[in-house]
């Protein structure tokens, strides 16, 4: 049984997985939407929600100090604290939308479009 096992491992080691999710969050914030696989998008949406809740709860200084655990891209950190915090201040959750767009041609993986609301 998989009781209380919420972590998506994505077939990667821990350091590679955290690096991947940090870079995906940075790309999502800078571009507004990205195309990726279904399992990566679900893990990204969960991690992005945790990050936005941390940013909303704390003042700007504490949010900036806590952001490197979620995103290493410096321009994205400035966008998160400057724009996204104001945009999502009334929203308790549900910061992203996942739309299925088909299958990848090479390996037939499920492709999705994840975008900020």
C-alpha positions as a LaTeX table, in Angstrom:
\begin{tabular}{lrrr}
\hline
Residue & $x$ (\AA) & $y$ (\AA) & $z$ (\AA) \\
\hline
Unk1 & 0.00 & 0.00 & 0.00 \\
Unk2 & 1.12 & 3.55 & $-0.70$ \\
Unk3 & $-0.24$ & 5.31 & 2.37 \\
Unk4 & 1.27 & 8.79 & 2.84 \\
Unk5 & 3.76 & 8.38 & 0.00 \\
Unk6 & 3.16 & 11.61 & $-1.92$ \\
Unk7 & 6.65 & 12.16 & $-3.33$ \\
Unk8 & 6.93 & 11.70 & $-7.10$ \\
Unk9 & 10.43 & 10.37 & $-7.72$ \\
Unk10 & 10.31 & 10.80 & $-11.52$ \\
Unk11 & 12.93 & 8.06 & $-11.93$ \\
Unk12 & 15.72 & 10.40 & $-10.78$ \\
Unk13 & 18.12 & 10.67 & $-7.88$ \\
Unk14 & 17.25 & 13.25 & $-5.23$ \\
Unk15 & 19.79 & 15.88 & $-6.29$ \\
Unk16 & 18.83 & 15.58 & $-9.96$ \\
Unk17 & 15.11 & 15.70 & $-9.11$ \\
Unk18 & 15.41 & 18.84 & $-6.98$ \\
Unk19 & 17.53 & 20.54 & $-9.64$ \\
Unk20 & 14.98 & 19.64 & $-12.32$ \\
Unk21 & 12.06 & 21.01 & $-10.30$ \\
Unk22 & 13.93 & 24.22 & $-9.45$ \\
Unk23 & 14.69 & 24.82 & $-13.12$ \\
Unk24 & 11.12 & 23.98 & $-14.16$ \\
Unk25 & 9.75 & 26.51 & $-11.66$ \\
Unk26 & 12.14 & 29.13 & $-13.02$ \\
Unk27 & 11.09 & 28.44 & $-16.61$ \\
Unk28 & 7.40 & 28.48 & $-15.69$ \\
Unk29 & 7.67 & 31.82 & $-13.91$ \\
Unk30 & 9.69 & 33.49 & $-16.68$ \\
Unk31 & 7.70 & 32.13 & $-19.65$ \\
Unk32 & 4.24 & 31.82 & $-18.10$ \\
Unk33 & 3.69 & 28.37 & $-19.61$ \\
Unk34 & 5.82 & 25.37 & $-20.49$ \\
Unk35 & 5.31 & 22.05 & $-22.25$ \\
Unk36 & 6.44 & 18.97 & $-20.34$ \\
Unk37 & 5.39 & 15.44 & $-19.45$ \\
Unk38 & 2.37 & 14.69 & $-17.29$ \\
Unk39 & 4.22 & 13.36 & $-14.24$ \\
Unk40 & 6.70 & 16.25 & $-14.23$ \\
Unk41 & 3.85 & 18.76 & $-14.51$ \\
Unk42 & 2.00 & 17.23 & $-11.56$ \\
Unk43 & 5.15 & 17.33 & $-9.41$ \\
Unk44 & 5.81 & 20.89 & $-10.57$ \\
Unk45 & 2.28 & 22.07 & $-9.73$ \\
Unk46 & 2.53 & 20.65 & $-6.23$ \\
Unk47 & 5.95 & 22.22 & $-5.61$ \\
Unk48 & 4.82 & 25.57 & $-7.08$ \\
Unk49 & 1.82 & 25.60 & $-4.74$ \\
Unk50 & 4.05 & 25.01 & $-1.71$ \\
Unk51 & 6.34 & 27.83 & $-2.86$ \\
Unk52 & 3.51 & 30.33 & $-3.38$ \\
Unk53 & 2.03 & 29.53 & 0.03 \\
Unk54 & 5.42 & 30.19 & 1.63 \\
Unk55 & 5.76 & 33.48 & $-0.26$ \\
Unk56 & 2.24 & 34.59 & 0.69 \\
Unk57 & 2.70 & 33.82 & 4.40 \\
Unk58 & 6.02 & 35.66 & 4.79 \\
Unk59 & 7.04 & 39.25 & 4.21 \\
Unk60 & 9.28 & 40.04 & 1.22 \\
Unk61 & 12.59 & 39.62 & 3.05 \\
Unk62 & 11.72 & 36.20 & 4.47 \\
Unk63 & 10.25 & 35.11 & 1.13 \\
Unk64 & 13.46 & 36.05 & $-0.69$ \\
Unk65 & 15.49 & 34.10 & 1.87 \\
Unk66 & 13.31 & 31.00 & 1.45 \\
Unk67 & 13.10 & 31.03 & $-2.36$ \\
Unk68 & 16.42 & 29.30 & $-3.17$ \\
Unk69 & 14.97 & 26.03 & $-1.87$ \\
Unk70 & 12.31 & 26.25 & $-4.60$ \\
Unk71 & 13.94 & 28.19 & $-7.46$ \\
Unk72 & 17.57 & 29.04 & $-8.27$ \\
Unk73 & 16.87 & 31.37 & $-11.21$ \\
Unk74 & 17.47 & 34.93 & $-9.94$ \\
Unk75 & 15.21 & 36.75 & $-12.48$ \\
Unk76 & 12.41 & 34.33 & $-11.62$ \\
Unk77 & 12.84 & 35.03 & $-7.89$ \\
Unk78 & 12.37 & 38.75 & $-8.54$ \\
Unk79 & 9.21 & 38.06 & $-10.57$ \\
Unk80 & 7.83 & 35.79 & $-7.84$ \\
Unk81 & 8.24 & 38.35 & $-5.06$ \\
Unk82 & 7.45 & 41.39 & $-7.20$ \\
Unk83 & 4.52 & 40.33 & $-9.40$ \\
Unk84 & 3.17 & 36.89 & $-8.49$ \\
Unk85 & 2.82 & 37.66 & $-4.79$ \\
Unk86 & 0.50 & 40.56 & $-5.61$ \\
Unk87 & $-1.36$ & 38.64 & $-8.31$ \\
Unk88 & $-2.14$ & 35.67 & $-6.07$ \\
Unk89 & $-2.66$ & 37.42 & $-2.71$ \\
Unk90 & $-6.39$ & 36.52 & $-2.58$ \\
Unk91 & $-5.98$ & 33.01 & $-4.03$ \\
Unk92 & $-5.43$ & 30.26 & $-1.43$ \\
Unk93 & $-4.44$ & 27.54 & $-3.92$ \\
Unk94 & $-4.70$ & 26.46 & $-7.56$ \\
Unk95 & $-2.01$ & 28.64 & $-9.10$ \\
Unk96 & $-1.47$ & 26.53 & $-12.24$ \\
Unk97 & $-3.55$ & 24.87 & $-14.95$ \\
Unk98 & $-2.56$ & 21.60 & $-16.61$ \\
Unk99 & $-3.93$ & 20.94 & $-20.10$ \\
Unk100 & $-3.28$ & 17.67 & $-21.94$ \\
Unk101 & $-2.02$ & 18.24 & $-25.47$ \\
Unk102 & $-1.26$ & 14.77 & $-26.80$ \\
Unk103 & 1.53 & 12.26 & $-26.97$ \\
Unk104 & 5.23 & 12.80 & $-27.70$ \\
Unk105 & 6.28 & 11.38 & $-31.04$ \\
Unk106 & 9.50 & 9.63 & $-29.96$ \\
Unk107 & 8.50 & 7.68 & $-26.85$ \\
Unk108 & 4.72 & 8.21 & $-26.74$ \\
Unk109 & 4.87 & 10.02 & $-23.38$ \\
Unk110 & 1.85 & 12.10 & $-22.32$ \\
Unk111 & 2.56 & 15.76 & $-23.02$ \\
Unk112 & 0.85 & 18.58 & $-21.12$ \\
Unk113 & 0.89 & 22.35 & $-21.11$ \\
Unk114 & 1.23 & 23.81 & $-17.62$ \\
Unk115 & 0.51 & 27.52 & $-17.26$ \\
Unk116 & 0.10 & 30.12 & $-14.57$ \\
Unk117 & $-3.39$ & 31.40 & $-13.89$ \\
\hline
\end{tabular}
